[in-house]
Amino acid sequence: MRDFDRLFRESVTGANQLEKKLSPRFEYADLVTFKENKKVPIYNWFYYKEGFSGSFVKNALQELHIPKGSTVLDPFCGAGNTLLAAKQSGYNSVGFDILPLGVFVSRVKLEEDCNLNNLEKEIRRISSLKFGEPKTKLVDIKFIDMRRAFSRYARNDVPFFREKIMEIEDEKIRNFMLLGLISIVGEASNVKKDGGVLRIVHKQHLPPVRYLLKNRLKRMFKDLKKIEKHPGTSSRVFQGDARSLDLEDESVDVCITSPPYLNFVDYTKLYALELSLLVSSNNEILELRKKSMKSHISAKHENEMNYKIDKIFEKNVISVSPGYGIPEVVHGYLRDLYESVAEIHRVLKPDGKAVLVIGNAALPGITVDVDLALAEMGADLGMEVKDIWVANVRWADVHGISKPRPVRESCIVLEK
């Protein structure tokens, strides 16, 4: 705790009035990560490192005194943890994600009415299938060598089992089985997620796809048998852009979400193997990459700065070394954040609240206080900055970047 306190003090510059809203809440340090979810049924059906825990959502709803039956929004729903935690706590929820992977995973995790008898039969049937040649091949992801990424056996087995799963008539069972396959595709490959990139490494003794799939489906089925139903609540998930939500004005009570961090991570690359089982071609992935949040260089960028965030930009992008320019990705990222916060403001009911989890960034020559910038965006749109919970503070672990001060990971609490 002493280290946290010291790092917290070092992270504060005294140059921004909103820093007075910063309050250390280090009990949230692990809860704003995926760490806890690894051991929690249903939450751990798909490993999504960028997601926060269900406990964080439940704690936030309780701390903000949100009445049961309210509608919770997550416009960056990822693997659906916000939506699942809201449902388990007696709230309605609606989520959006720009990637079909997040939408698919969320929908499967939220499903309650799957026929368990039929599902168990299908798990046995799929698990006992004899090996066969698939009619299709894996989608060729151009930035990675698929022949090195998968063994000869896995290159056949993954599309083979996908084809057999897609023949299942019952959509809920089919989706459940497909999520099982998607969730093990990384384990069946020679690909390792290393920070924000994929690397091909030689993994010794790779388990067969059949073995991984059978064990994963059995574990998921065991969780499903224990699921507690929540009648009277609704959960909806859509593929959509947080910068342009397909929702009516003033239609949700609270928003709990985490926009992509300014960390240059391209999720269409990081989850390319999983995405490849949901798309028909690499071109689909490329199109999704262009449309994604401008937190990485492959997204499509505009040239002009939005005049509304000029001052926010100047105040919170802090130069630490002379001679460094501001990368275009920073401009584009802050523009996208502003548009997303504006949409959240639009769809929140009067007195509605928002909790936005975000991390600050250290880039060559500059630091970006994204938490303060996000808070200023909310204030500029007419929301009150109630608090900024600082969940974690750390030194940026990026080789070659000067580190004049640690960076915060914060939860901005806004009220309309």
N, C-alpha and C positions, 0 to 999 in steps of 0.2 A: 504493500500500500504506500510505503514511503516513496518508492520509485515512481509510482503513478502520480503522487502529489508533486514530486519534483519535476517530472516531465510535463505535467499539466501547467505548472507555473512557467516553465521554459517555452511552452507553446503559445503563451499569451504575449502579444506585442504592446498592448495599451494604446494602439492607434485607432481602434474601432469601438464606438460606443456600445455596440451589441455584445462585445466581449463581457460586459457586465451580466449578460444573461447566461454565460457559461457556468454550468454547475457540475462538478465531478460526480458521476454516477457509475463508479467502476464495478458495481454489482452487475451491471449490464454487459461487462466486457466479453464474457463468453456467450451471452444470450443473443448478441447481435451477429453471431457467427453460426455456422452449420453444426458446430461441435456437438451440441446436445442432441440434435436430430439423429445422429448416427445410431443411437440406442433406443429411439422411440418408434414404435410400430407405425406404419403407414408413412410417417415423415421420412423414414429411411428407405423407402422403396426406390428412390432415385437420389443419388448423391449429387447435390447441387451446392458446391462449395460457397457460392456467392449468396446463398439464402441465409436468413436469420432463423432463430428458433421459434417454435410454437409458443414456448413460455414467454418470450419477449412480447408477442402479440397479446397474450392473455394478461400479462402484467400491465401493459400499456392501456388496454381497455378498462382494467380495474382502476388504475391510477387516475385516468381521466374521467372516471365515473360515467362511462357510456351506458345508457339503459339497455337492458336485454331487449332483443327484437329490433334493434337499430340495424342499419345497413352499413357494412364496412366495405370500403373500396381499396383495391390494390391495383394501380395502373401499370405496375412492373411486377406482375405476379410470379414470374419465374416458375418454381416448382410447386407453387400453390400453398405455401406454408401459412400465409396470412389467412387465406380463405378457409383452410382446414381448421386452424385454431379458432377462427371466428365461429365456424359451424359448431365445433365442439363446445363452445362457450355460450351457445344460444343466440347467435347473431346471424342475420342474413349477410350475404357477401356477393360482391361482383368483382371480377378480375379481368385484366387485359394483359396480353403480352404480344410483342411484335413477332416472336418466333413461334412457329407451330409446335416446337418441342415443349415449351413451357405450357402452352395451352393444353396439349395432349396429356402431359404428366399430371397437371392440375385436375383435369376432368376425371381421370382414372382414380386419383386419390380421393376425390369427393364423392364418388359413386357409392350408393348404399344398397341398391336393389338388384344386385347380381344373383342369379340362381346358383346357389352353392353346390347343389347336387350335380347339375350339369357342368359347372366349372370344374369340379373335382374329376369328373369323367374326362373332360377335355385335357386336363393336365396329365392324366395317366396316358391318354391316347397319344398326345404330342410327344411325351417323354419316351414312349415305347416305339416310335416310328423307326423303321429301318432307314439306313442312310440311302440317299438318292441324289442324283444330279439335279441341281436347280435349273429352272427354265430361264432365270434372269441372273444377272451378275450384280455385285455390289456397285452402288453409284461411285463413279470415279471422281474422287475429290482431288482436284488438280494440284493443290499445294502440298500434297503428301503422297508418297509412293505406296499405293495400296498393296502391292506385292510384297513389300517389306513390312507393312503394317500388320498383315495377317499371314498366318501360315497357309499352306495350300489347302489344308483340311478346313480351317476356319473360313477361308474364302468361299468354300462350297456350303459349309454348314449354316452360316448366318443367313444367306439368301434362301437356302432350302427351308429352314424353320420359319422364316418370315412368310414364304409362300404358303406353307401349310397353315400357319396361323391366320393369314388373310382369307383363307377358305371357310373359316368358321362363320356361320350365319348370324349367331347372336352377337350383336355389336358390343355389348358390355363385356362378354367373355372374351371376344376377339381383342378388344382394347386392353383388357387386363393382361392377357397373354403377351401381347405386343410390348407392353411396358416392361414385362419381365425380360424379354429379349433385348430391348433397348438398354436396360439397366446393366446388362452384363457384357455388352459389346466391347467396352473398354478393357475389361478383364480378359477377354478372349483375344486381345490384340497385343502387338508389341509396341503399342503407343502409350506414352506416359504424359499426363498433364503436368507440365512444369511451369508453375506460375500462370502466366497468361498464354502459353504456347503449348503446342503438341510436339513431343520429341519421340523419335523411333529409337527404342532401346531393345536389346536382346533379352527377353525374359525367358529364363530357363523353366522347363517343365510347365508350359502353359496348359491349364486344364482344358479338356474338350468343351466345345460349345454346349453339347448335349448335357454334360454333367453340370455346368454352371447354370444353364437354363432350368433344369429340373430342380436343383436346390433352391434357386431364387423363387420359382413359382410356388414351391412347397412352403417356403417361409412366408411369402406374401399371402398365400391361402390361409395359413395359420393365423395371421393377423386379421384377415377378413372375417374369420369365424367369430372373433371376439369383438368386432366393431359394435359400438353403441350407436343406435340410430337416433336421429335428432328431428323428429317430426315438427312441422311448423316453421322450419327454417328453409331458406332457399339459397342455393349457391350457383352462380352463373359465371362462365368463363368464356371469353371471346378473344380471337386474334385481332389485335388492334393496336393503334399507336397512342401512347400516353400524351402526345402532343396534340391529339385531336380525338377525344373520347366520344364514343357513340352513346352518350347519356344525356338525359334531360337536365336543364338547369336545376340546381338546388334539389337534387334527387338522392343524395347520400348523406349520412350523418357523420361519418368519420373516415379518414383515409390513413392507412398505415402501410407504408411502402418504403422501398429502398431503390432509388434510381441507380443506374450503372455508375460506378466510380470513375474518376478521371485517371485511369490506370493503363490506358492503351490496350485493354483486353478486348479482343473481337470475339464475341460469344459464338458467332457463326463458324469460327475456326476452332475455338476451344471445345465446342460440342458438335464438331462436324461429323464424327462417326455416328453419334446418336441421331443427328438430323438426317443423315443419309438413309435411315430406315423409314423416314417420313416423307421424303421428297423423291421426285423421279429423275432429277438431273442436277448436276453441279451448278447449272445456270440458275436454278431456283435459289440455291444458297447464295450465289453472287448477288441476286436481286435483293434478298433479305439483308445482306451485308450493307448495301448502299442505303437502305431505308432505316437502318438502326441508329440509335443515339450516337451522337458524334463524340464518343468517348475514346475513339480509336481512329487511326488515319485512313482506314479503308471506307469509312462512311462518306457519303456525298456531302460536301461542304458548300456553304454559301459564301459569297465574298464580302458582303456588307455587314457591318456590326449593327445590331438592333439598338437604336438610340436610347431605348428605355433602360438598357443595362450598361451603358457606357460608364456611368459613375460607379456602379457596382463592380464592374470589371477593374476599373482603375484602383479602387480601394482595396480589393481583396486578392489581386494578382500582384504579388510582392517580389520585386527583383532583388536577388541576393548576390548577384555577380554582374559586374559591368560587361557589356558587349554581347549579352544574350538577348535575342529577340523572343517575342511571344509566339509560340507555335500556333498555327491556324486552328489546330484541334482544340485549343483552349477557348478561342472565340466561339467556335461552333458548339462546343460542349455547354458553355454558359447560356448561349442562345436557346439551345434545346431545353435546358433546365428551366429557363424562364417560361417557355411555352408550356412545359409540363405543369409547373406550379400554377400558371394561369388557368389551365384546364381544371386542376384540382379545386381552385378557388371557385370556378364557375359552377361545378357540380355539387359543391358542399352546400348544405342547408344553412340558413342563418344560425350563427352560434356553433356551426359544425367545427370539428377539430381535425388536425392533420399531424401525424408523426412521420417525419422523413429521416431515414437513416442514411448517412452519407459519410464518406471519408475525405479528408483533405489530401492534397497531392504535392509531391516534390518532384519537379522536373529540372532538367539542366538549367541552372541559373535563376530559377524562380521557384517560389512556393505559391500554392493557391489555397486560400482558406475557403474551401467550398461550403463549409457549414455556415459561416457568416454571410457568404454571398447568397446562399439559399434562404437564410433568414431575412436578408434585405429584400430579396425578391418577393417574399410573402408580404412584408411590410409595404412594399411599393404597390402591391395589388390590393391593399386595404385590409390585410389580416394583421392581427396582433401577435407578436412574438412572445409567447407565454414563457418559454424556457428553452434552453439548449442543453440537453443532457449529454455530457461528455462520457462516453462509454469506455473509451480506450485512448491512450496516447502512446505513440511509439516513434522510434527513429525510422525514417524511410529506408527500407532494405533494398536499395537500388544501386548497383555498382556504378561508380563513376559520377554520381551526383553529389554535389556538396550539400552538407546537411547542417545548416545554421541553427535549426530548431526542429523539435519533433513535430509530427503531424497528428491531428486529432481524428477520431472516429466519433461522430456525434449524432444525436437524435434531436432534430429541430421540431419543437412543438408549436403549432400555429393554431389560431382560432379566428374564424371568419366574423 
